[in-house]
Amino acid sequence: MSLTEIKNEHQRRSILKALSAMVGYGANHSMVRDTCASFGVEMSNDTIKTQLYWLDEQGLVSVKVQGNYLLAELKARGQDVVDGLVFIPGIKRPSAGE
């Protein structure tokens, strides 16, 4: 596995975890980016948007454009990934006890 693939897996998992922690399971991309940074996973605006669109394509989040922001909301399938109930290739699996 390449470094880029490992980085993508961690970024995607962090985004799902961030959305899972939000009141209402949703936030704009800037809030998600800041939350991921607090987990130690920093991303540029372009990267967070790219990863949100990827997660949307997988049916894990829904993404809407509002002005200059992307609004993301966690779907039930995305929560299943966070909880370790579903494995999606391209997203880091949770560690034991996580």
Rosetta blueprint (number, residue, H / E / L):
1 M L
2 S L
3 L H
4 T H
5 E H
6 I H
7 K H
8 N H
9 E H
10 H H
11 Q H
12 R H
13 R H
14 S H
15 I H
16 L H
17 K H
18 A H
19 L H
20 S H
21 A H
22 M L
23 V H
24 G H
25 Y H
26 G E
27 A E
28 N E
29 H H
30 S H
31 M H
32 V H
33 R H
34 D H
35 T H
36 C H
37 A H
38 S H
39 F L
40 G L
41 V L
42 E L
43 M L
44 S L
45 N H
46 D H
47 T H
48 I H
49 K H
50 T H
51 Q H
52 L H
53 Y H
54 W H
55 L H
56 D H
57 E H
58 Q L
59 G L
60 L L
61 V E
62 S E
63 V E
64 K E
65 V E
66 Q E
67 G L
68 N L
69 Y E
70 L E
71 L E
72 A E
73 E E
74 L E
75 K L
76 A H
77 R H
78 G H
79 Q H
80 D H
81 V H
82 V H
83 D L
84 G L
85 L L
86 V L
87 F L
88 I L
89 P L
90 G L
91 I L
92 K L
93 R L
94 P L
95 S L
96 A L
97 G L
98 E L
